[in-house]
């Protein structure tokens, strides 16, 4: 366990496998934020990116053999929860004022 | 009380009077104003007498230092008063004549409203304070302060009747002309400081070299510019005749007896500089002589009685400049004293007449006053004869002393003698214009269009100061009789000798012949005006010389010249404004502003308002930073 490898039955997963997965998740989330128009989906994509970061933290924690990364990941989850609450509250407020299904409609502050 | 505190009290009394009157102008009863205004000046005069007594008995110059005002490295300005014989002499003239004239003003200004009445005495006290500061200052900084403050009080008093446009314009003109002089004085003092690193008179005079140099000449010329403007000499004289818009006591005190002689005082005080700077010193004499004859000719055609007196003031100050310019300081200051007596007398008796005539100043509309206002007429005649220089009035002793010393001064180039010729011609012109003024205003029959047919003599408060000055004019010659009596006493010159030095030559016996001749000729000219203007048996000279009359009535076109000069400067500045200021300065600023606005418009296109655009920029930035970090770490 202390070499950063995870043994699942006969197969062994190395740290790089987790990091590649985290990178894919982050890319998925980032592209989703950039191209999707539904505000709810954008929030979900942000969660995806945060979780990719968490996965990275935990992977490195295993590799280093200490708990700092795991504690940091817990902290990130709290922040992510708070962020989701604020983000949803803002969206609910905007839904109260008007119909919104495309984030591009919120472009009054253009130059 | 020590002498040091007497000197300070002398200075602060009029200032305190001014402050009390200014704060209480709307509340104080008129009786209080009447007492505080002249009262503080009289008390100053008493302080002056105490200092005078000390000078007589001890003959020692005091440089009283009260405290240090400014201490900046080597630049050290003490608050100090230089009390020597010259400043005591000036203090007595200023406070003495000032006291008589402020007393006279109590009567003259009586028809003013209460606030204006108090305002007048506030200004007068400010003036007396400033003038005393000017003559008792012990360093150049306080000299400048006094110099500027007398200019300010002169401005305030000329514009006293601020409802009249002419008065306001005259005040402005006087102020501008005086500021030109102030700049000269300032530059001179700056140059003195950069050369000698001192501001105290005594310290600077101790360092003035005995050899003439360009620096010293420039210093002296700059000081002379200040003196010329303050004393209304050519070519900065045009403000003085216009200054007659002020109340007559002001004309008597400021524009005849005291302030306009500040230039003479300045040259006298700075005599260690002028004695060495030979060219500037000759310049003083030349300007004095030219101003004397210039003003005398213009006075020939004036019809306003106060303007005649104003031009004669300019002319007489020309004599004083002539005196200090040839180095006859004692004589010049004696003439300053004499002039303070007789010119204040003339202005105040003219004031009585103007008062009686319902503010009419055109003397052609007077006539025959001799029989109706006997005391005032007698006083005016005494003043006129002193102005002409008739024996035994004080003007005879002082003016002929100045002229005699100019004539007899040993010199290589006959320069003083040329000055004497000009001065003597001026003396004859003085006889004529004074005679003309006297005969037109007081002689003959009353003019048919006179505003008041049966004028009343002035009230006592206006009469007593006039009579006191008439007495001084009559007896003042006894102070210095050397013109009339070989080896006679010369109290004024002897009194001032410790400060300004002894005149190094004397008139010699030819002086008496010249003096006698001048007196006889001047008297003859004075009387000839009777035939011209009262009996009209002789045709007036102007019929023969109409062009001369025209030139003189335009005062040699000085005002026109200055107006066109200012107009030309105005045109030039407008041209510069249109060709340089607007395209270059305004253009630069405007172009910069427009460019900023345009670039801001272009850049604002980036701000689309779409969240995805912002996030794209954000992510792209993050990627770039990441790449940089990676390249740095592993590249």
Interface residues (C-beta under 8 A of the other chain):
Chain A: X30 X33 X34 X35 X42 X103 X104 X106 X107 X108 X109 X110 X111
Chain B: X603 X604 X605 X606 X607 X608 X609 X610 X611 X612 X615 X616 X619
